[in-house]
Amino acid sequence: MNELLKSHLNNRKLTKLVENRTIYSASYSELSIFETHEVAEKIKLLFDFPVIAS
């Protein structure tokens, strides 16, 4: 797991401080990682499909 995290941190492009999104996709799935590096409130996430968020 540490190697996956290191790979993500080394290869992602931080373009926004709130809701910076990195996408990893495969044939039938997609993983979106949203990072927030600044205090944010009332961020609304809206999806047209099932998601797992934490």
KOLGU-4560 file (N, C-alpha, C; in nm, 3 decimals, padded with zeros to 5 digits):
<recs>
<n_xx: 00.082 n_yy: -00.119 n_zz: 00.000 ca_xx: 00.000 ca_yy: 00.000 ca_zz: 00.000 c_xx: 00.087 c_yy: 00.125 c_zz: 00.000 mol: A seq: 1 type: MET>
<n_xx: 00.196 n_yy: 00.123 n_zz: 00.074 ca_xx: 00.284 ca_yy: 00.240 ca_zz: 00.078 c_xx: 00.341 c_yy: 00.272 c_zz: -00.060 mol: A seq: 2 type: ASN>
<n_xx: 00.371 n_yy: 00.169 n_zz: -00.139 ca_xx: 00.424 ca_yy: 00.192 ca_zz: -00.274 c_xx: 00.320 c_yy: 00.259 c_zz: -00.363 mol: A seq: 3 type: GLU>
<n_xx: 00.193 n_yy: 00.219 n_zz: -00.349 ca_xx: 00.087 ca_yy: 00.283 ca_zz: -00.428 c_xx: 00.073 c_yy: 00.430 c_zz: -00.390 mol: A seq: 4 type: LEU>
<n_xx: 00.077 n_yy: 00.458 n_zz: -00.261 ca_xx: 00.067 ca_yy: 00.596 ca_zz: -00.216 c_xx: 00.186 c_yy: 00.679 c_zz: -00.265 mol: A seq: 5 type: LEU>
<n_xx: 00.305 n_yy: 00.623 n_zz: -00.255 ca_xx: 00.424 ca_yy: 00.695 ca_zz: -00.303 c_xx: 00.413 c_yy: 00.723 c_zz: -00.452 mol: A seq: 6 type: LYS>
<n_xx: 00.365 n_yy: 00.626 n_zz: -00.528 ca_xx: 00.349 ca_yy: 00.643 ca_zz: -00.673 c_xx: 00.249 c_yy: 00.754 c_zz: -00.702 mol: A seq: 7 type: SER>
<n_xx: 00.137 n_yy: 00.753 n_zz: -00.629 ca_xx: 00.035 ca_yy: 00.858 ca_zz: -00.649 c_xx: 00.093 c_yy: 00.996 c_zz: -00.617 mol: A seq: 8 type: HIS>
<n_xx: 00.158 n_yy: 01.009 n_zz: -00.504 ca_xx: 00.211 ca_yy: 01.139 ca_zz: -00.463 c_xx: 00.319 c_yy: 01.189 c_zz: -00.558 mol: A seq: 9 type: LEU>
<n_xx: 00.397 n_yy: 01.100 n_zz: -00.614 ca_xx: 00.504 ca_yy: 01.140 ca_zz: -00.706 c_xx: 00.453 c_yy: 01.175 c_zz: -00.846 mol: A seq: 10 type: ASN>
<n_xx: 00.339 n_yy: 01.118 n_zz: -00.886 ca_xx: 00.291 ca_yy: 01.135 ca_zz: -01.023 c_xx: 00.172 c_yy: 01.229 c_zz: -01.039 mol: A seq: 11 type: ASN>
<n_xx: 00.106 n_yy: 01.264 n_zz: -00.931 ca_xx: -00.012 ca_yy: 01.351 ca_zz: -00.944 c_xx: 00.031 c_yy: 01.493 c_zz: -00.975 mol: A seq: 12 type: ARG>
<n_xx: -00.062 n_yy: 01.568 n_zz: -01.031 ca_xx: -00.037 ca_yy: 01.710 ca_zz: -01.059 c_xx: -00.131 c_yy: 01.790 c_zz: -00.970 mol: A seq: 13 type: LYS>
<n_xx: -00.075 n_yy: 01.865 n_zz: -00.877 ca_xx: -00.153 ca_yy: 01.947 ca_zz: -00.787 c_xx: -00.182 c_yy: 02.079 c_zz: -00.857 mol: A seq: 14 type: LEU>
<n_xx: -00.307 n_yy: 02.095 n_zz: -00.907 ca_xx: -00.344 ca_yy: 02.215 ca_zz: -00.982 c_xx: -00.439 c_yy: 02.305 c_zz: -00.906 mol: A seq: 15 type: THR>
<n_xx: -00.511 n_yy: 02.248 n_zz: -00.807 ca_xx: -00.605 ca_yy: 02.327 ca_zz: -00.726 c_xx: -00.586 c_yy: 02.290 c_zz: -00.580 mol: A seq: 16 type: LYS>
<n_xx: -00.610 n_yy: 02.384 n_zz: -00.491 ca_xx: -00.595 ca_yy: 02.356 ca_zz: -00.348 c_xx: -00.721 c_yy: 02.296 c_zz: -00.287 mol: A seq: 17 type: LEU>
<n_xx: -00.835 n_yy: 02.311 n_zz: -00.353 ca_xx: -00.961 ca_yy: 02.251 ca_zz: -00.308 c_xx: -01.013 c_yy: 02.163 c_zz: -00.421 mol: A seq: 18 type: VAL>
<n_xx: -01.045 n_yy: 02.041 n_zz: -00.387 ca_xx: -01.096 ca_yy: 01.942 ca_zz: -00.483 c_xx: -01.001 c_yy: 01.917 c_zz: -00.600 mol: A seq: 19 type: GLU>
<n_xx: -00.875 n_yy: 01.907 n_zz: -00.574 ca_xx: -00.781 ca_yy: 01.866 ca_zz: -00.678 c_xx: -00.811 c_yy: 01.720 c_zz: -00.711 mol: A seq: 20 type: ASN>
<n_xx: -00.838 n_yy: 01.689 n_zz: -00.837 ca_xx: -00.883 ca_yy: 01.555 ca_zz: -00.876 c_xx: -00.776 c_yy: 01.483 c_zz: -00.959 mol: A seq: 21 type: ARG>
<n_xx: -00.747 n_yy: 01.359 n_zz: -00.917 ca_xx: -00.662 ca_yy: 01.270 ca_zz: -00.994 c_xx: -00.747 c_yy: 01.148 c_zz: -01.030 mol: A seq: 22 type: THR>
<n_xx: -00.743 n_yy: 01.106 n_zz: -01.157 ca_xx: -00.826 ca_yy: 00.995 ca_zz: -01.204 c_xx: -00.737 c_yy: 00.880 c_zz: -01.249 mol: A seq: 23 type: ILE>
<n_xx: -00.772 n_yy: 00.760 n_zz: -01.202 ca_xx: -00.712 ca_yy: 00.636 ca_zz: -01.251 c_xx: -00.827 c_yy: 00.555 c_zz: -01.310 mol: A seq: 24 type: TYR>
<n_xx: -00.813 n_yy: 00.507 n_zz: -01.433 ca_xx: -00.923 ca_yy: 00.434 ca_zz: -01.495 c_xx: -00.877 c_yy: 00.302 c_zz: -01.555 mol: A seq: 25 type: SER>
<n_xx: -00.973 n_yy: 00.211 n_zz: -01.565 ca_xx: -00.953 ca_yy: 00.081 ca_zz: -01.628 c_xx: -01.074 c_yy: 00.057 c_zz: -01.719 mol: A seq: 26 type: ALA>
<n_xx: -01.083 n_yy: -00.060 n_zz: -01.776 ca_xx: -01.190 ca_yy: -00.088 ca_zz: -01.872 c_xx: -01.330 c_yy: -00.063 c_zz: -01.816 mol: A seq: 27 type: SER>
<n_xx: -01.358 n_yy: -00.109 n_zz: -01.695 ca_xx: -01.492 ca_yy: -00.099 ca_zz: -01.640 c_xx: -01.498 c_yy: -00.028 c_zz: -01.505 mol: A seq: 28 type: TYR>
<n_xx: -01.397 n_yy: 00.049 n_zz: -01.474 ca_xx: -01.397 ca_yy: 00.119 ca_zz: -01.345 c_xx: -01.314 c_yy: 00.246 c_zz: -01.353 mol: A seq: 29 type: SER>
<n_xx: -01.338 n_yy: 00.331 n_zz: -01.253 ca_xx: -01.262 ca_yy: 00.456 ca_zz: -01.244 c_xx: -01.245 c_yy: 00.489 c_zz: -01.097 mol: A seq: 30 type: GLU>
<n_xx: -01.126 n_yy: 00.534 n_zz: -01.061 ca_xx: -01.097 ca_yy: 00.579 ca_zz: -00.926 c_xx: -01.061 c_yy: 00.726 c_zz: -00.934 mol: A seq: 31 type: LEU>
<n_xx: -01.138 n_yy: 00.809 n_zz: -00.864 ca_xx: -01.109 ca_yy: 00.952 ca_zz: -00.856 c_xx: -01.063 c_yy: 00.984 c_zz: -00.715 mol: A seq: 32 type: SER>
<n_xx: -00.949 n_yy: 01.047 n_zz: -00.703 ca_xx: -00.898 ca_yy: 01.090 ca_zz: -00.573 c_xx: -00.907 c_yy: 01.241 c_zz: -00.569 mol: A seq: 33 type: ILE>
<n_xx: -00.985 n_yy: 01.292 n_zz: -00.474 ca_xx: -01.000 ca_yy: 01.436 ca_zz: -00.454 c_xx: -00.918 c_yy: 01.475 c_zz: -00.333 mol: A seq: 34 type: PHE>
<n_xx: -00.829 n_yy: 01.570 n_zz: -00.349 ca_xx: -00.745 ca_yy: 01.617 ca_zz: -00.239 c_xx: -00.779 c_yy: 01.763 c_zz: -00.210 mol: A seq: 35 type: GLU>
<n_xx: -00.782 n_yy: 01.797 n_zz: -00.082 ca_xx: -00.804 ca_yy: 01.935 ca_zz: -00.040 c_xx: -00.689 c_yy: 01.976 c_zz: 00.050 mol: A seq: 36 type: THR>
<n_xx: -00.619 n_yy: 02.083 n_zz: 00.012 ca_xx: -00.502 ca_yy: 02.130 ca_zz: 00.086 c_xx: -00.526 c_yy: 02.269 c_zz: 00.145 mol: A seq: 37 type: HIS>
<n_xx: -00.651 n_yy: 02.312 n_zz: 00.148 ca_xx: -00.688 ca_yy: 02.441 ca_zz: 00.203 c_xx: -00.821 c_yy: 02.422 c_zz: 00.275 mol: A seq: 38 type: GLU>
<n_xx: -00.844 n_yy: 02.496 n_zz: 00.381 ca_xx: -00.970 ca_yy: 02.485 ca_zz: 00.455 c_xx: -01.085 c_yy: 02.516 c_zz: 00.360 mol: A seq: 39 type: VAL>
<n_xx: -01.185 n_yy: 02.427 n_zz: 00.359 ca_xx: -01.302 ca_yy: 02.445 ca_zz: 00.272 c_xx: -01.427 c_yy: 02.403 c_zz: 00.347 mol: A seq: 40 type: ALA>
<n_xx: -01.537 n_yy: 02.470 n_zz: 00.319 ca_xx: -01.664 ca_yy: 02.438 ca_zz: 00.382 c_xx: -01.772 c_yy: 02.427 c_zz: 00.276 mol: A seq: 41 type: GLU>
<n_xx: -01.871 n_yy: 02.345 n_zz: 00.306 ca_xx: -01.990 ca_yy: 02.330 ca_zz: 00.222 c_xx: -01.956 c_yy: 02.294 c_zz: 00.077 mol: A seq: 42 type: LYS>
<n_xx: -01.865 n_yy: 02.200 n_zz: 00.061 ca_xx: -01.831 ca_yy: 02.150 ca_zz: -00.072 c_xx: -01.933 c_yy: 02.043 c_zz: -00.108 mol: A seq: 43 type: ILE>
<n_xx: -02.009 n_yy: 02.064 n_zz: -00.213 ca_xx: -02.113 ca_yy: 01.972 ca_zz: -00.254 c_xx: -02.058 c_yy: 01.878 c_zz: -00.362 mol: A seq: 44 type: LYS>
<n_xx: -02.069 n_yy: 01.749 n_zz: -00.336 ca_xx: -02.029 ca_yy: 01.649 ca_zz: -00.434 c_xx: -02.156 c_yy: 01.588 c_zz: -00.494 mol: A seq: 45 type: LEU>
<n_xx: -02.167 n_yy: 01.589 n_zz: -00.626 ca_xx: -02.284 ca_yy: 01.537 ca_zz: -00.695 c_xx: -02.238 c_yy: 01.438 c_zz: -00.802 mol: A seq: 46 type: LEU>
<n_xx: -02.290 n_yy: 01.316 n_zz: -00.795 ca_xx: -02.252 ca_yy: 01.212 ca_zz: -00.889 c_xx: -02.377 c_yy: 01.149 c_zz: -00.949 mol: A seq: 47 type: PHE>
<n_xx: -02.367 n_yy: 01.101 n_zz: -01.072 ca_xx: -02.478 ca_yy: 01.033 ca_zz: -01.139 c_xx: -02.469 c_yy: 00.882 c_zz: -01.125 mol: A seq: 48 type: ASP>
<n_xx: -02.381 n_yy: 00.835 n_zz: -01.038 ca_xx: -02.355 ca_yy: 00.693 ca_zz: -01.025 c_xx: -02.310 c_yy: 00.666 c_zz: -00.882 mol: A seq: 49 type: PHE>
<n_xx: -02.312 n_yy: 00.540 n_zz: -00.837 ca_xx: -02.270 ca_yy: 00.508 ca_zz: -00.700 c_xx: -02.124 c_yy: 00.544 c_zz: -00.675 mol: A seq: 50 type: PRO>
<n_xx: -02.095 n_yy: 00.593 n_zz: -00.555 ca_xx: -01.959 ca_yy: 00.627 ca_zz: -00.517 c_xx: -01.932 c_yy: 00.579 c_zz: -00.374 mol: A seq: 51 type: VAL>
<n_xx: -01.806 n_yy: 00.561 n_zz: -00.344 ca_xx: -01.761 ca_yy: 00.537 ca_zz: -00.206 c_xx: -01.674 c_yy: 00.655 c_zz: -00.171 mol: A seq: 52 type: ILE>
<n_xx: -01.712 n_yy: 00.728 n_zz: -00.067 ca_xx: -01.637 ca_yy: 00.848 ca_zz: -00.028 c_xx: -01.601 c_yy: 00.839 c_zz: 00.119 mol: A seq: 53 type: ALA>
<n_xx: -01.483 n_yy: 00.892 n_zz: 00.151 ca_xx: -01.445 ca_yy: 00.896 ca_zz: 00.293 c_xx: -01.363 c_yy: 01.020 c_zz: 00.317 mol: A seq: 54 type: SER>
</recs>
